[in-house]
């Protein structure tokens, strides 16, 4: 997703697996990323279970990530990846 910088905005921290699923759906162009229910359905259908589970548990964080980006954590080194 294109970087959206807002003053004071903090990217949402997610695992690499959650990011990869969300990013794969975004890159596919299959849906508008604001259509959370469609993104969630696609995540399940495409086998991105960790992404789907995270989205079910964190609807407000997902919405925030659309506008503030994602930050991958828990890997060898943290890195910010803009959504």
N, CA, C and O atoms as a GROMACS GRO file, in nm:
protein
  332
    1UNK      N    1   0.084  -0.118   0.000
    1UNK     CA    2   0.000   0.000   0.000
    1UNK      C    3   0.088   0.123   0.000
    1UNK      O    4   0.199   0.122   0.054
    2UNK      N    5   0.040   0.227  -0.060
    2UNK     CA    6   0.117   0.350  -0.062
    2UNK      C    7   0.128   0.409   0.077
    2UNK      O    8   0.037   0.399   0.159
    3UNK      N    9   0.241   0.471   0.100
    3UNK     CA   10   0.268   0.530   0.229
    3UNK      C   11   0.176   0.648   0.254
    3UNK      O   12   0.163   0.736   0.169
    4UNK      N   13   0.112   0.650   0.368
    4UNK     CA   14   0.027   0.761   0.407
    4UNK      C   15   0.080   0.814   0.539
    4UNK      O   16   0.062   0.751   0.643
    5UNK      N   17   0.145   0.926   0.536
    5UNK     CA   18   0.205   0.982   0.656
    5UNK      C   19   0.115   1.091   0.712
    5UNK      O   20   0.077   1.185   0.643
    6UNK      N   21   0.082   1.077   0.839
    6UNK     CA   22   0.008   1.179   0.910
    6UNK      C   23   0.094   1.218   1.030
    6UNK      O   24   0.156   1.134   1.093
    7UNK      N   25   0.095   1.346   1.060
    7UNK     CA   26   0.175   1.392   1.172
    7UNK      C   27   0.130   1.319   1.298
    7UNK      O   28   0.011   1.316   1.329
    8UNK      N   29   0.223   1.262   1.368
    8UNK     CA   30   0.194   1.188   1.490
    8UNK      C   31   0.139   1.049   1.467
    8UNK      O   32   0.107   0.979   1.563
    9UNK      N   33   0.128   1.006   1.342
    9UNK     CA   34   0.075   0.873   1.312
    9UNK      C   35   0.176   0.766   1.348
    9UNK      O   36   0.296   0.782   1.324
   10UNK      N   37   0.128   0.660   1.405
   10UNK     CA   38   0.214   0.548   1.441
   10UNK      C   39   0.168   0.426   1.363
   10UNK      O   40   0.051   0.389   1.370
   11UNK      N   41   0.259   0.362   1.289
   11UNK     CA   42   0.221   0.240   1.217
   11UNK      C   43   0.173   0.132   1.313
   11UNK      O   44   0.215   0.127   1.428
   12UNK      N   45   0.088   0.046   1.265
   12UNK     CA   46   0.036  -0.065   1.343
   12UNK      C   47   0.138  -0.179   1.336
   12UNK      O   48   0.184  -0.214   1.228
   13UNK      N   49   0.173  -0.234   1.451
   13UNK     CA   50   0.272  -0.342   1.457
   13UNK      C   51   0.206  -0.478   1.437
   13UNK      O   52   0.109  -0.512   1.505
   14UNK      N   53   0.259  -0.554   1.342
   14UNK     CA   54   0.208  -0.687   1.312
   14UNK      C   55   0.325  -0.781   1.284
   14UNK      O   56   0.438  -0.738   1.263
   15UNK      N   57   0.294  -0.909   1.286
   15UNK     CA   58   0.397  -1.009   1.252
   15UNK      C   59   0.418  -1.009   1.101
   15UNK      O   60   0.337  -0.955   1.026
   16UNK      N   61   0.526  -1.068   1.058
   16UNK     CA   62   0.556  -1.083   0.916
   16UNK      C   63   0.443  -1.159   0.845
   16UNK      O   64   0.406  -1.123   0.734
   17UNK      N   65   0.389  -1.262   0.909
   17UNK     CA   66   0.285  -1.343   0.848
   17UNK      C   67   0.158  -1.262   0.824
   17UNK      O   68   0.095  -1.274   0.719
   18UNK      N   69   0.119  -1.181   0.922
   18UNK     CA   70   0.001  -1.097   0.907
   18UNK      C   71   0.023  -0.998   0.793
   18UNK      O   72  -0.063  -0.980   0.707
   19UNK      N   73   0.139  -0.934   0.792
   19UNK     CA   74   0.170  -0.838   0.686
   19UNK      C   75   0.166  -0.904   0.549
   19UNK      O   76   0.106  -0.851   0.456
   20UNK      N   77   0.230  -1.019   0.536
   20UNK     CA   78   0.238  -1.086   0.406
   20UNK      C   79   0.101  -1.116   0.348
   20UNK      O   80   0.079  -1.099   0.227
   21UNK      N   81   0.008  -1.160   0.431
   21UNK     CA   82  -0.126  -1.189   0.383
   21UNK      C   83  -0.199  -1.064   0.338
   21UNK      O   84  -0.260  -1.062   0.230
   22UNK      N   85  -0.194  -0.960   0.419
   22UNK     CA   86  -0.261  -0.834   0.384
   22UNK      C   87  -0.198  -0.774   0.259
   22UNK      O   88  -0.269  -0.725   0.172
   23UNK      N   89  -0.068  -0.778   0.251
   23UNK     CA   90   0.002  -0.721   0.135
   23UNK      C   91  -0.029  -0.800   0.008
   23UNK      O   92  -0.043  -0.741  -0.099
   24UNK      N   93  -0.040  -0.932   0.017
   24UNK     CA   94  -0.072  -1.013  -0.100
   24UNK      C   95  -0.210  -0.977  -0.155
   24UNK      O   96  -0.230  -0.969  -0.276
   25UNK      N   97  -0.304  -0.956  -0.067
   25UNK     CA   98  -0.439  -0.918  -0.110
   25UNK      C   99  -0.438  -0.779  -0.172
   25UNK      O  100  -0.501  -0.756  -0.275
   26UNK      N  101  -0.366  -0.686  -0.110
   26UNK     CA  102  -0.356  -0.551  -0.164
   26UNK      C  103  -0.294  -0.555  -0.304
   26UNK      O  104  -0.346  -0.492  -0.396
   27UNK      N  105  -0.184  -0.628  -0.318
   27UNK     CA  106  -0.113  -0.634  -0.445
   27UNK      C  107  -0.196  -0.701  -0.554
   27UNK      O  108  -0.177  -0.672  -0.673
   28UNK      N  109  -0.287  -0.788  -0.516
   28UNK     CA  110  -0.370  -0.857  -0.616
   28UNK      C  111  -0.471  -0.763  -0.681
   28UNK      O  112  -0.515  -0.788  -0.794
   29UNK      N  113  -0.507  -0.656  -0.612
   29UNK     CA  114  -0.607  -0.564  -0.665
   29UNK      C  115  -0.747  -0.621  -0.666
   29UNK      O  116  -0.836  -0.567  -0.732
   30UNK      N  117  -0.769  -0.730  -0.594
   30UNK     CA  118  -0.898  -0.798  -0.595
   30UNK      C  119  -1.010  -0.720  -0.527
   30UNK      O  120  -1.127  -0.743  -0.554
   31UNK      N  121  -0.973  -0.628  -0.438
   31UNK     CA  122  -1.074  -0.552  -0.366
   31UNK      C  123  -1.016  -0.422  -0.313
   31UNK      O  124  -0.894  -0.405  -0.305
   32UNK      N  125  -1.103  -0.332  -0.278
   32UNK     CA  126  -1.064  -0.210  -0.209
   32UNK      C  127  -1.028  -0.250  -0.066
   32UNK      O  128  -1.106  -0.318  -0.001
   33UNK      N  129  -0.914  -0.210  -0.018
   33UNK     CA  130  -0.868  -0.250   0.115
   33UNK      C  131  -0.955  -0.194   0.226
   33UNK      O  132  -0.947  -0.240   0.340
   34UNK      N  133  -1.037  -0.094   0.195
   34UNK     CA  134  -1.131  -0.042   0.295
   34UNK      C  135  -1.248  -0.137   0.317
   34UNK      O  136  -1.319  -0.125   0.417
   35UNK      N  137  -1.269  -0.230   0.227
   35UNK     CA  138  -1.377  -0.329   0.239
   35UNK      C  139  -1.326  -0.444   0.326
   35UNK      O  140  -1.295  -0.552   0.276
   36UNK      N  141  -1.317  -0.419   0.456
   36UNK     CA  142  -1.256  -0.513   0.550
   36UNK      C  143  -1.317  -0.652   0.540
   36UNK      O  144  -1.244  -0.751   0.544
   37UNK      N  145  -1.449  -0.662   0.529
   37UNK     CA  146  -1.512  -0.794   0.523
   37UNK      C  147  -1.469  -0.873   0.400
   37UNK      O  148  -1.453  -0.995   0.406
   38UNK      N  149  -1.450  -0.804   0.289
   38UNK     CA  150  -1.405  -0.870   0.167
   38UNK      C  151  -1.258  -0.912   0.182
   38UNK      O  152  -1.221  -1.022   0.142
   39UNK      N  153  -1.177  -0.824   0.238
   39UNK     CA  154  -1.035  -0.856   0.261
   39UNK      C  155  -1.026  -0.976   0.354
   39UNK      O  156  -0.946  -1.067   0.330
   40UNK      N  157  -1.106  -0.978   0.458
   40UNK     CA  158  -1.108  -1.088   0.553
   40UNK      C  159  -1.148  -1.219   0.484
   40UNK      O  160  -1.086  -1.323   0.507
   41UNK      N  161  -1.250  -1.213   0.400
   41UNK     CA  162  -1.293  -1.332   0.327
   41UNK      C  163  -1.183  -1.383   0.234
   41UNK      O  164  -1.156  -1.502   0.228
   42UNK      N  165  -1.121  -1.291   0.161
   42UNK     CA  166  -1.012  -1.330   0.071
   42UNK      C  167  -0.895  -1.390   0.147
   42UNK      O  168  -0.834  -1.487   0.102
   43UNK      N  169  -0.863  -1.333   0.263
   43UNK     CA  170  -0.752  -1.387   0.343
   43UNK      C  171  -0.778  -1.533   0.378
   43UNK      O  172  -0.688  -1.616   0.368
   44UNK      N  173  -0.900  -1.564   0.417
   44UNK     CA  174  -0.935  -1.703   0.449
   44UNK      C  175  -0.930  -1.792   0.327
   44UNK      O  176  -0.875  -1.903   0.332
   45UNK      N  177  -0.987  -1.745   0.216
   45UNK     CA  178  -0.990  -1.825   0.094
   45UNK      C  179  -0.852  -1.852   0.037
   45UNK      O  180  -0.827  -1.957  -0.022
   46UNK      N  181  -0.761  -1.755   0.055
   46UNK     CA  182  -0.627  -1.769  -0.002
   46UNK      C  183  -0.527  -1.835   0.094
   46UNK      O  184  -0.409  -1.848   0.062
   47UNK      N  185  -0.576  -1.875   0.211
   47UNK     CA  186  -0.490  -1.947   0.305
   47UNK      C  187  -0.408  -1.860   0.397
   47UNK      O  188  -0.313  -1.908   0.459
   48UNK      N  189  -0.441  -1.732   0.406
   48UNK     CA  190  -0.370  -1.642   0.496
   48UNK      C  191  -0.443  -1.639   0.630
   48UNK      O  192  -0.497  -1.537   0.671
   49UNK      N  193  -0.443  -1.754   0.698
   49UNK     CA  194  -0.520  -1.770   0.821
   49UNK      C  195  -0.473  -1.677   0.933
   49UNK      O  196  -0.555  -1.625   1.008
   50UNK      N  197  -0.342  -1.655   0.943
   50UNK     CA  198  -0.293  -1.566   1.049
   50UNK      C  199  -0.342  -1.424   1.026
   50UNK      O  200  -0.379  -1.354   1.120
   51UNK      N  201  -0.344  -1.380   0.900
   51UNK     CA  202  -0.396  -1.248   0.867
   51UNK      C  203  -0.545  -1.239   0.896
   51UNK      O  204  -0.592  -1.142   0.956
   52UNK      N  205  -0.619  -1.341   0.855
   52UNK     CA  206  -0.764  -1.343   0.879
   52UNK      C  207  -0.794  -1.341   1.028
   52UNK      O  208  -0.882  -1.267   1.072
   53UNK      N  209  -0.723  -1.420   1.105
   53UNK     CA  210  -0.744  -1.425   1.249
   53UNK      C  211  -0.714  -1.289   1.312
   53UNK      O  212  -0.790  -1.241   1.396
   54UNK      N  213  -0.603  -1.226   1.272
   54UNK     CA  214  -0.566  -1.095   1.326
   54UNK      C  215  -0.673  -0.991   1.292
   54UNK      O  216  -0.710  -0.910   1.377
   55UNK      N  217  -0.724  -0.994   1.169
   55UNK     CA  218  -0.826  -0.898   1.128
   55UNK      C  219  -0.956  -0.918   1.206
   55UNK      O  220  -1.021  -0.820   1.243
   56UNK      N  221  -0.994  -1.042   1.233
   56UNK     CA  222  -1.115  -1.070   1.313
   56UNK      C  223  -1.101  -1.014   1.453
   56UNK      O  224  -1.196  -0.957   1.508
   57UNK      N  225  -0.983  -1.029   1.511
   57UNK     CA  226  -0.959  -0.986   1.649
   57UNK      C  227  -0.930  -0.838   1.662
   57UNK      O  228  -0.944  -0.781   1.770
   58UNK      N  229  -0.889  -0.772   1.552
   58UNK     CA  230  -0.842  -0.634   1.559
   58UNK      C  231  -0.902  -0.544   1.451
   58UNK      O  232  -0.827  -0.484   1.374
   59UNK      N  233  -1.033  -0.533   1.442
   59UNK     CA  234  -1.092  -0.452   1.336
   59UNK      C  235  -1.051  -0.304   1.341
   59UNK      O  236  -1.031  -0.242   1.236
   60UNK      N  237  -1.038  -0.249   1.459
   60UNK     CA  238  -0.998  -0.107   1.469
   60UNK      C  239  -0.851  -0.088   1.429
   60UNK      O  240  -0.817   0.012   1.366
   61UNK      N  241  -0.765  -0.182   1.465
   61UNK     CA  242  -0.625  -0.172   1.425
   61UNK      C  243  -0.611  -0.186   1.274
   61UNK      O  244  -0.528  -0.119   1.213
   62UNK      N  245  -0.691  -0.274   1.214
   62UNK     CA  246  -0.686  -0.289   1.069
   62UNK      C  247  -0.723  -0.156   1.002
   62UNK      O  248  -0.656  -0.112   0.909
   63UNK      N  249  -0.829  -0.093   1.050
   63UNK     CA  250  -0.870   0.036   0.994
   63UNK      C  251  -0.760   0.138   1.009
   63UNK      O  252  -0.733   0.215   0.917
   64UNK      N  253  -0.695   0.140   1.124
   64UNK     CA  254  -0.585   0.235   1.146
   64UNK      C  255  -0.468   0.205   1.052
   64UNK      O  256  -0.403   0.297   1.003
   65UNK      N  257  -0.442   0.077   1.028
   65UNK     CA  258  -0.331   0.038   0.941
   65UNK      C  259  -0.351   0.088   0.798
   65UNK      O  260  -0.254   0.120   0.729
   66UNK      N  261  -0.475   0.094   0.754
   66UNK     CA  262  -0.504   0.141   0.618
   66UNK      C  263  -0.450   0.283   0.600
   66UNK      O  264  -0.401   0.318   0.493
   67UNK      N  265  -0.460   0.363   0.704
   67UNK     CA  266  -0.420   0.504   0.693
   67UNK      C  267  -0.281   0.534   0.747
   67UNK      O  268  -0.218   0.633   0.708
   68UNK      N  269  -0.231   0.449   0.838
   68UNK     CA  270  -0.103   0.477   0.903
   68UNK      C  271   0.007   0.378   0.870
   68UNK      O  272   0.121   0.398   0.911
   69UNK      N  273  -0.025   0.271   0.799
   69UNK     CA  274   0.075   0.174   0.760
   69UNK      C  275   0.093   0.064   0.862
   69UNK      O  276   0.030   0.063   0.968
   70UNK      N  277   0.181  -0.028   0.828
   70UNK     CA  278   0.212  -0.142   0.914
   70UNK      C  279   0.361  -0.141   0.947
   70UNK      O  280   0.443  -0.093   0.869
   71UNK      N  281   0.393  -0.194   1.062
   71UNK     CA  282   0.533  -0.211   1.103
   71UNK      C  283   0.551  -0.356   1.141
   71UNK      O  284   0.486  -0.406   1.233
   72UNK      N  285   0.639  -0.424   1.071
   72UNK     CA  286   0.664  -0.565   1.099
   72UNK      C  287   0.752  -0.575   1.223
   72UNK      O  288   0.856  -0.510   1.233
   73UNK      N  289   0.708  -0.657   1.318
   73UNK     CA  290   0.784  -0.679   1.441
   73UNK      C  291   0.801  -0.828   1.463
   73UNK      O  292   0.728  -0.910   1.406
   74UNK      N  293   0.897  -0.861   1.545
   74UNK     CA  294   0.918  -1.000   1.581
   74UNK      C  295   1.014  -1.074   1.490
   74UNK      O  296   1.039  -1.193   1.511
   75UNK      N  297   1.067  -1.008   1.390
   75UNK     CA  298   1.166  -1.070   1.303
   75UNK      C  299   1.304  -1.041   1.360
   75UNK      O  300   1.316  -0.987   1.470
   76UNK      N  301   1.408  -1.076   1.284
   76UNK     CA  302   1.544  -1.049   1.331
   76UNK      C  303   1.559  -0.901   1.365
   76UNK      O  304   1.619  -0.864   1.466
   77UNK      N  305   1.503  -0.818   1.279
   77UNK     CA  306   1.505  -0.674   1.306
   77UNK      C  307   1.371  -0.617   1.268
   77UNK      O  308   1.310  -0.660   1.170
   78UNK      N  309   1.325  -0.520   1.344
   78UNK     CA  310   1.200  -0.454   1.312
   78UNK      C  311   1.217  -0.368   1.189
   78UNK      O  312   1.323  -0.309   1.168
   79UNK      N  313   1.113  -0.362   1.109
   79UNK     CA  314   1.119  -0.273   0.995
   79UNK      C  315   0.980  -0.218   0.970
   79UNK      O  316   0.880  -0.288   0.989
   80UNK      N  317   0.973  -0.094   0.927
   80UNK     CA  318   0.845  -0.032   0.896
   80UNK      C  319   0.813  -0.056   0.749
   80UNK      O  320   0.897  -0.036   0.662
   81UNK      N  321   0.692  -0.097   0.725
   81UNK     CA  322   0.645  -0.118   0.589
   81UNK      C  323   0.516  -0.042   0.578
   81UNK      O  324   0.420  -0.070   0.651
   82UNK      N  325   0.512   0.054   0.491
   82UNK     CA  326   0.393   0.137   0.479
   82UNK      C  327   0.287   0.065   0.399
   82UNK      O  328   0.314   0.001   0.298
   83UNK      N  329   0.168   0.076   0.447
   83UNK     CA  330   0.050   0.021   0.381
   83UNK      C  331  -0.015   0.128   0.302
   83UNK      O  332  -0.118   0.105   0.238
   0.00000   0.00000   0.00000
